[in-house]
Amino acid sequence: MKDVIVTKRRRSWEWRVTDESGRPIMSGRERSRPAARYHGYRALFMLLAVGQRPNEMQAQHSGRNIGQIVERARLHPVVRTAPSASAGPGSGGLPPD
């Protein structure tokens, strides 16, 4: 079971998401304890939302960084294209009424 750990480090708070064996999967630092707690649980939620697929399991065993796997799983932005030429000039790409 994955877990979120928040610890005090000098002037900041450190959060870590660990796996079943206690190895850190993701980590970060925040100025306040509530912010660290929020970001830790947010990272845990994102890991659970993405899920684990068989190729990711192999990547984890081969020693690749989990950050690379999560980065690749993000959605690509929508690309807007120009209106088609068949709409005619000056129509703004909208069909005639």
C-alpha positions as CSV (number, residue, x, y, z in Angstrom):
1,M,0.0,0.0,0.0
2,K,1.3,3.4,-0.9
3,D,1.7,6.0,1.9
4,V,2.3,9.7,2.3
5,I,4.9,10.9,4.8
6,V,5.3,14.5,5.9
7,T,8.4,15.5,7.9
8,K,9.8,18.8,9.2
9,R,13.1,19.8,7.6
10,R,14.6,23.0,9.0
11,R,12.4,25.8,7.6
12,S,10.4,23.6,5.3
13,W,8.2,20.5,5.3
14,E,9.1,17.5,3.1
15,W,6.5,15.1,1.7
16,R,7.2,11.7,0.2
17,V,4.9,9.1,-1.4
18,T,6.4,5.6,-0.7
19,D,5.6,2.2,-2.1
20,E,4.9,-1.0,-0.1
21,S,8.6,-1.5,0.7
22,G,9.2,2.1,1.9
23,R,11.1,3.3,-1.2
24,P,10.2,6.9,-2.2
25,I,8.3,7.2,-5.5
26,M,7.7,10.9,-5.5
27,S,8.8,13.7,-3.1
28,G,8.9,17.5,-2.7
29,R,9.2,20.4,-0.2
30,E,6.8,23.0,0.8
31,R,6.9,26.0,3.2
32,S,3.9,25.0,5.3
33,R,2.7,21.6,6.7
34,P,-0.8,21.9,5.1
35,A,0.7,22.6,1.7
36,A,3.1,19.7,2.1
37,R,0.2,17.4,3.1
38,Y,-1.9,18.6,0.2
39,H,0.8,18.1,-2.4
40,G,1.7,14.7,-1.0
41,Y,-1.9,13.4,-1.2
42,R,-2.3,15.1,-4.6
43,A,0.7,13.1,-5.9
44,L,-0.7,9.9,-4.4
45,F,-4.0,10.6,-6.1
46,M,-2.4,11.2,-9.5
47,L,-0.4,8.0,-9.2
48,L,-3.6,6.0,-8.4
49,A,-5.5,7.8,-11.1
50,V,-2.9,6.9,-13.8
51,G,-2.8,3.3,-12.7
52,Q,-0.1,0.8,-13.4
53,R,0.2,-0.9,-16.7
54,P,2.3,-4.0,-17.5
55,N,5.0,-2.0,-19.4
56,E,5.3,0.4,-16.4
57,M,5.8,-2.5,-14.0
58,Q,8.7,-3.7,-16.2
59,A,10.1,-0.2,-16.3
60,Q,10.0,0.0,-12.5
61,H,11.9,-3.3,-12.2
62,S,14.5,-2.2,-14.7
63,G,15.3,0.9,-12.6
64,R,13.8,3.6,-14.7
65,N,12.5,6.7,-13.0
66,I,8.7,6.8,-12.1
67,G,8.7,10.5,-13.1
68,Q,9.4,9.6,-16.7
69,I,6.6,7.1,-16.7
70,V,4.0,9.6,-15.2
71,E,5.2,12.4,-17.6
72,R,4.7,10.1,-20.6
73,A,1.2,9.2,-19.4
74,R,-0.1,12.8,-19.4
75,L,-2.6,13.9,-22.0
76,H,-1.4,15.8,-25.0
77,P,-2.9,19.3,-25.6
78,V,-5.6,19.8,-28.2
79,V,-4.2,21.3,-31.4
80,R,-6.5,23.9,-33.0
81,T,-6.4,24.0,-36.8
82,A,-7.3,26.8,-39.2
83,P,-10.8,26.8,-40.7
84,S,-11.2,24.8,-43.9
85,A,-10.8,26.6,-47.3
86,S,-14.2,25.3,-48.4
87,A,-16.0,27.7,-46.0
88,G,-15.1,30.6,-48.2
89,P,-13.3,33.9,-47.5
90,G,-14.7,36.2,-44.9
91,S,-17.0,33.6,-43.4
92,G,-14.8,32.9,-40.5
93,G,-15.1,29.2,-41.0
94,L,-18.7,29.1,-40.0
95,P,-21.2,27.3,-42.3
96,P,-23.8,29.5,-44.0
97,D,-27.2,30.0,-42.3
